[in-house]
Amino acid sequence: MTHVKSHPIDAATFAPLAYNGDDPVRAFESCFKIKIPRKMRPEITQAFHEAVANPGNFLKPEDVWDRFKKTYIQPEDSEAVYITHDTHVFGDGSKFVSVNVIENDQTRVKSGNGETFSEAVAEAFSLTGRQITREHGVIDAPGYGRKACAIVGVAQDDGKIYFGVGISEQHRTAEIMAATRACGRALYAAQGKTEAYTPKG
């Protein structure tokens, strides 16, 4: 399996992100070659508002990427850390996923079935039946280069959506990584430890 590691950011790789106060998500998408799902855009916008004092300022790409990575790729507000996984696709097209994670400082195996890999991961985390948002594409980001990228959102009963991002050589692996992180964040929030949107700071 592909393991995502943190690498130092080469700030010279990207031009500064222009923030005009209207659509900061577009600047983010243009810089990192990633498509942000519609339901995720408000919280990305919020992160931009928190990162700059006034419209017209420029954001350092490394600062923006660091915030994005800490929230969605290596989230601190998560009940589970992705390690590896195994999958199986049945004859009817349904999926089975077995995910190895670190949970409460212990390595655990969680398994589930679903029509998609994201749904199978959600079942593995006992989040069956939740609304799931999926977006597949590519990303060109510092420390990763151009790779497959998946963004998965898992809705809680109150309607809040918790997103996770996976980056890998393979779209399947990226989706399972993203779903694991989204489920981990949703479960963390369910315990009253965090809010759906990224906190300030």
C-alpha positions as CSV (number, residue, x, y, z in Angstrom):
1,M,0.0,0.0,0.0
2,T,1.1,3.6,-0.5
3,H,1.9,5.5,2.6
4,V,1.6,9.3,2.5
5,K,4.5,11.0,4.3
6,S,5.0,14.7,5.2
7,H,7.6,16.5,3.2
8,P,9.0,20.1,3.4
9,I,7.2,22.5,1.1
10,D,9.1,24.1,-1.7
11,A,7.5,27.6,-1.6
12,A,9.1,28.5,-4.9
13,T,7.0,25.9,-6.7
14,F,3.9,28.0,-6.5
15,A,3.0,31.6,-7.1
16,P,1.4,33.5,-4.2
17,L,-2.4,32.9,-3.8
18,A,-4.3,36.1,-4.5
19,Y,-7.3,36.5,-2.2
20,N,-9.9,38.9,-3.5
21,G,-12.6,38.4,-0.9
22,D,-15.0,36.8,-3.4
23,D,-13.9,33.3,-4.3
24,P,-10.8,32.2,-2.5
25,V,-11.5,28.6,-3.3
26,R,-10.9,29.2,-7.0
27,A,-7.4,30.4,-6.1
28,F,-6.8,27.3,-4.0
29,E,-8.0,25.1,-6.8
30,S,-5.8,26.8,-9.4
31,C,-2.7,26.6,-7.2
32,F,-3.0,23.0,-6.3
33,K,-4.9,21.7,-9.3
34,I,-7.6,20.2,-7.2
35,K,-11.4,20.3,-7.4
36,I,-13.2,21.2,-4.2
37,P,-16.7,19.7,-3.7
38,R,-19.5,22.2,-3.5
39,K,-20.4,21.3,0.0
40,M,-16.8,21.7,1.2
41,R,-16.3,25.1,-0.3
42,P,-17.8,27.1,2.6
43,E,-15.3,25.8,5.2
44,I,-12.4,26.3,2.8
45,T,-13.6,29.9,2.3
46,Q,-13.8,30.3,6.1
47,A,-10.2,29.1,6.4
48,F,-9.1,31.8,3.9
49,H,-11.0,34.4,5.9
50,E,-9.1,33.4,9.0
51,A,-5.8,33.3,7.3
52,V,-5.8,36.9,6.0
53,A,-6.6,40.1,7.8
54,N,-8.0,42.0,4.8
55,P,-9.1,41.2,1.3
56,G,-6.4,42.0,-1.2
57,N,-3.7,40.3,0.9
58,F,-1.6,37.5,-0.5
59,L,-1.5,34.1,1.1
60,K,1.7,32.0,1.2
61,P,1.0,28.7,-0.5
62,E,2.9,26.8,2.1
63,D,0.7,28.3,4.9
64,V,-2.5,27.4,3.0
65,W,-1.3,23.9,2.2
66,D,-0.2,23.4,5.8
67,R,-3.7,24.3,7.1
68,F,-5.4,22.1,4.5
69,K,-3.1,19.1,5.3
70,K,-3.6,19.4,9.1
71,T,-7.3,19.6,8.7
72,Y,-8.0,16.9,6.0
73,I,-4.9,14.8,5.3
74,Q,-3.3,14.5,8.8
75,P,-6.2,15.6,10.9
76,E,-5.6,16.0,14.6
77,D,-9.3,15.9,15.3
78,S,-9.8,12.3,14.3
79,E,-10.5,9.0,16.2
80,A,-8.5,7.0,13.7
81,V,-5.2,7.2,11.7
82,Y,-5.1,5.3,8.4
83,I,-2.3,2.7,8.1
84,T,-3.1,0.2,5.3
85,H,-6.1,-1.6,3.8
86,D,-7.3,-4.6,1.8
87,T,-10.2,-4.7,-0.6
88,H,-12.4,-7.1,-2.5
89,V,-15.0,-6.4,-5.2
90,F,-17.8,-8.9,-5.4
91,G,-19.5,-10.1,-8.6
92,D,-22.5,-7.7,-8.1
93,G,-20.1,-4.8,-7.9
94,S,-20.4,-4.2,-4.1
95,K,-17.2,-3.6,-2.2
96,F,-15.5,-5.0,0.9
97,V,-12.9,-3.0,2.8
98,S,-10.7,-3.9,5.7
99,V,-8.8,-0.9,7.1
100,N,-6.0,-1.0,9.5
101,V,-6.0,2.1,11.7
102,I,-4.5,3.4,14.9
103,E,-7.3,4.1,17.4
104,N,-6.8,5.1,21.0
105,D,-3.0,4.3,20.6
106,Q,-3.8,0.8,19.4
107,T,-3.7,-0.8,16.0
108,R,-7.2,-2.1,15.0
109,V,-8.8,-3.6,12.0
110,K,-12.2,-2.3,10.8
111,S,-14.2,-4.0,8.1
112,G,-17.3,-3.1,6.1
113,N,-19.3,-3.6,2.9
114,G,-20.9,-1.1,0.6
115,E,-21.9,-0.1,-2.9
116,T,-18.7,2.1,-2.9
117,F,-15.5,2.0,-1.0
118,S,-16.5,5.0,0.9
119,E,-19.7,3.4,2.0
120,A,-17.8,0.2,3.0
121,V,-15.5,2.3,5.2
122,A,-18.4,4.1,6.7
123,E,-20.0,0.8,7.7
124,A,-16.6,-0.3,9.2
125,F,-16.9,2.7,11.5
126,S,-20.5,2.0,12.3
127,L,-21.6,5.0,10.2
128,T,-23.9,3.1,7.9
129,G,-26.6,5.1,6.1
130,R,-24.9,8.5,6.4
131,Q,-24.9,10.8,3.4
132,I,-21.5,10.5,1.7
133,T,-20.0,13.1,-0.6
134,R,-17.2,11.9,-3.0
135,E,-14.9,13.7,-5.4
136,H,-12.2,12.0,-7.4
137,G,-9.5,13.9,-9.3
138,V,-5.8,14.7,-9.2
139,I,-3.7,17.1,-7.2
140,D,-0.4,18.7,-7.7
141,A,0.8,19.5,-4.2
142,P,4.1,20.1,-2.4
143,G,5.6,16.9,-1.1
144,Y,3.3,14.7,-3.3
145,G,3.7,15.9,-6.9
146,R,0.8,15.0,-9.3
147,K,-1.2,12.2,-7.7
148,A,-4.7,10.8,-7.5
149,C,-6.8,12.6,-5.0
150,A,-10.1,11.8,-3.3
151,I,-12.2,14.0,-1.1
152,V,-14.9,12.3,1.0
153,G,-17.4,13.9,3.2
154,V,-19.5,12.0,5.8
155,A,-22.6,13.7,7.2
156,Q,-23.7,13.4,10.8
157,D,-27.3,13.2,12.0
158,D,-27.4,17.0,12.5
159,G,-26.4,17.5,8.9
160,K,-22.8,18.6,9.5
161,I,-20.4,17.2,7.0
162,Y,-16.8,16.1,8.0
163,F,-14.3,15.9,5.1
164,G,-11.2,13.8,4.7
165,V,-8.6,13.9,1.9
166,G,-6.5,11.0,0.5
167,I,-3.6,11.3,-1.9
168,S,-2.0,8.2,-3.5
169,E,-0.8,6.7,-6.8
170,Q,-4.2,4.9,-7.0
171,H,-7.7,6.4,-6.9
172,R,-9.0,3.5,-4.8
173,T,-6.4,3.9,-2.1
174,A,-6.9,7.7,-2.1
175,E,-10.7,7.2,-1.6
176,I,-10.2,4.7,1.3
177,M,-7.7,7.1,2.9
178,A,-10.1,10.0,2.6
179,A,-13.1,8.0,3.8
180,T,-11.1,6.8,6.9
181,R,-10.2,10.4,7.8
182,A,-13.7,11.7,7.2
183,C,-15.2,9.0,9.4
184,G,-12.5,9.6,12.1
185,R,-13.3,13.3,12.2
186,A,-17.1,12.6,12.3
187,L,-16.7,10.2,15.2
188,Y,-14.3,12.7,17.0
189,A,-16.9,15.4,16.6
190,A,-19.7,13.1,17.8
191,Q,-17.9,13.0,21.1
192,G,-18.2,16.7,21.4
193,K,-14.5,17.3,20.9
194,T,-14.6,19.5,17.8
195,E,-16.8,21.5,15.3
196,A,-17.2,20.7,11.6
197,Y,-15.2,23.8,10.5
198,T,-11.6,24.2,11.1
199,P,-10.9,26.2,14.3
200,K,-9.0,29.4,14.2
201,G,-5.3,29.3,14.8
